[in-house]
């Protein structure tokens, strides 16, 4: 058993307009680094891409957040 101390994932990608709205196309990582009472560990993350505000049909530059659910190791 351990306690999760921190989790932060900041990611910037310069993607072309019309990029498909998927985890892979948006280049979101499959794992993130978490800090626990046992030190740093890798944890898998499931991104809620469908729920984010990214619009692949927009020709304007976009900034958006994608929420994710982490599965603790």
Buried (B, 14 or more C-beta within 10 A) or exposed (E): EEEEEEBEBEEEEEBEEEBEBEBEBBEBBEBBEBEBEEEEBEBBBEBEBEEBEBEBEEEEEBEEEBEBEBEEE
